């Protein structure tokens, strides 16, 4: 008993001390996003293209300090569904701050989530999505063989000291062992054990008397009342799997797991919404602990956003959360559009992502990695890294066209659109690229939106000068190599270092010389 208590206290102290540490673990995003995919998305959900454009799986991994599948799933869902309500964001922020400061409460909760653990094969959500096949005949048959007949003959053989009844008991036990073996794959492959563990975890949280989680406890209490029948039906599953399945030998003769399985099948559909509500509540609570941990790690190097009604973005010294020692940049949109120029690797795409990621953090957890963030609520739709799909017979240009159409369609919704676009229509010829790009960007700018487009096409700057401001990133290529300062500058990039870079890395001089000559000739006709 003493060693068990020492182990528990050791785990408690470890979690408490490691609170602000990033958690390195394998993440299966196919499983993590299952709950998100089950729910209906509105027009303001971060879609797959935008999620991938902003490398959100990497940001998720940085924020995720959860110990259970419920926490992972709900943190993912929250990040994909930004809020557009100041009050809700403030309440969420205050609750997270409370968890950050109350080390005893959050560690007690983390201990519960640690014991809940991961549903590694995603059996629970798969079960909820598909529902178990109801088979009342098997349920009543297993009740008869496992309990009525087996227990009845056993008790009768003892009372009447009748060897034939005892033999009948052994025959029935043998039949039940055979049934258990046949049903093992069906019963064990389902998510009933994780469902049981969720219910048990909810009961443990319910017992924590702390004013901060009073509202959670009240909601959990109401849901558990509705799940009373499931709680009772899943108890044999818990018993059978106690001690790593050590007690299973006592449950097999009475078919406890099998009867529980077929009883639950009839309850799952009826109680599905309550089960998912409980899943969400537990996951939300752990996801908030996760964000509290991340904020603790930042040591105060973040700020609260100021949400305004005007369509604008004002960022002071914003940094990219996924870049170590990131160079801070500031931007204030005097017009509702910006054209970014500069060569590759100079910082354009990173800058686009810096704004987008801070916007998502602002609208999900009410903090940003900036000295100041002031903006309205946005619908965030990007086109930074569209990719061709060979299997679908889709060209790069088609992927770009579809990505941009998402932005245009989003302009019809109520919220203003923030749309970062990197290298618009790079998959087609210069004349059509510049012509269509200019018209698309002019159209976007005429609607409720803020657009920021990174491009190499200096021709666009002249066409868009009435509605767009111009900024650039610069670099130097010299004997020491390629050097970037990653600082945003006002104006249009005047440098053309692409050929110079080829020279620097060792291309034949003949290619370099002729490239310069051809560039000068082509420039006369552009």
RAWO-V427063 format. One record per pair of residues at least 4 apart in sequence whose C-alpha atoms are under 6 Angstrom apart, sorted by the first residue. I is the first residue (numbers start at 0). J is the second residue. D is the distance in whole Angstrom. If there is no record, write none. Layout:
BEGIN
i = (I:I)
j = (J:J)
d = (D:D)
END
This chain:
BEGIN
i = (5:13:14:15:18:19:19:19:22:28:31:35:40:43:44:44:45:48:49:49:50:52:52:53:55:59:62:63:64:65:65:66:66:66:67:67:67:68:69:70:70:70:73:73:74:81:81:82:82:83:88:95:95:98:99:102:109:115:122:122:122:123:126:126:131:133:133:137:138:138:141:141:142:143:143:144:145:145:145:146:146:147:148:149:149:152:152:152:153:155:156:156:156:156:172:175:179:183:184:195:196:205:216:223:229:232:235:235:236:237:239:239:239:240:250:256:259:267:279:301:301:301:302:302:303:303:304:304:304:305:306:306:306:307:307:308:310:311:312:312:312:312:313:313:313:313:314:314:314:314:315:315:315:316:316:316:316:316:317:317:317:317:318:318:318:319:335:336:336:336:336:337:337:337:337:338:338:338:338:339:339:339:339:340:340:340:340:340:341:341:341:341:345:346:349:352:357:357:359:360:360:360:361:361:361:377:377:377:377:378:378:379:379:380:380:381:381:382:382:383:383:385:385:386:387:387:387:387:388:389:395:396:415:415:416:417:417:417:418:419:419:419:420:421:421:422:422:424:428:431:432:433:436:459:460:463:469:469:470:470:470:470:471:471:471:471:472:474:474:475:475:476:476:496:501:502:510)
j = (9:17:18:106:292:292:295:296:64:32:72:76:44:378:79:80:79:52:380:381:55:383:384:352:59:63:293:289:289:70:289:112:113:116:112:116:117:117:282:282:285:286:282:283:286:362:363:362:363:376:365:287:291:105:291:106:113:196:126:189:190:190:130:190:264:264:265:141:258:261:145:258:146:147:148:148:149:253:254:150:253:151:152:168:171:156:164:168:168:159:160:161:164:165:252:252:183:187:188:233:200:216:220:227:233:259:239:255:256:241:244:246:247:244:255:260:263:271:283:367:368:369:366:367:365:366:366:372:373:373:373:374:375:374:375:375:375:374:331:332:373:374:330:331:372:373:329:330:371:372:329:370:371:327:328:329:369:370:327:328:368:369:325:327:368:353:449:449:450:451:467:451:467:468:469:451:452:453:469:452:453:470:471:453:454:455:471:492:471:472:473:492:472:485:353:356:361:367:363:364:366:367:365:366:367:414:415:416:417:414:416:416:417:406:418:418:419:402:420:420:421:398:399:395:393:394:395:398:393:393:426:426:447:448:448:448:449:450:450:450:451:452:452:452:453:453:454:432:432:435:436:437:440:463:464:467:490:491:488:489:490:491:487:488:491:492:487:482:483:481:482:480:481:500:506:506:514)
d = (6:6:6:6:6:5:5:5:5:6:5:5:6:5:6:5:5:6:6:5:5:5:6:6:6:6:6:6:5:6:6:6:5:6:6:4:5:5:4:4:5:5:5:6:5:5:5:5:6:6:6:6:6:6:5:6:6:6:6:6:4:4:5:6:5:5:6:6:5:5:5:6:5:5:6:5:6:4:5:5:6:6:6:6:6:6:6:6:6:6:5:5:5:5:5:6:6:6:6:6:6:5:6:6:6:5:6:6:6:6:6:5:4:4:5:6:6:5:6:6:5:6:6:5:6:5:6:5:6:5:6:5:5:6:5:5:6:5:6:6:6:4:6:4:6:5:5:5:6:5:4:5:5:5:5:5:5:6:5:5:6:4:6:5:6:5:5:5:5:6:5:5:5:5:6:6:5:6:5:6:4:5:5:6:6:6:5:6:5:5:6:5:6:5:6:6:6:5:6:5:6:6:4:5:6:6:5:5:6:6:5:6:5:6:5:5:5:6:5:5:5:6:6:6:6:5:4:6:5:6:6:5:5:5:4:6:5:6:5:6:5:6:5:6:5:6:5:6:6:6:6:6:6:6:6:6:5:6:5:4:5:6:6:5:6:5:5:6:5:6:5:6:5:6:6:5:6)
END
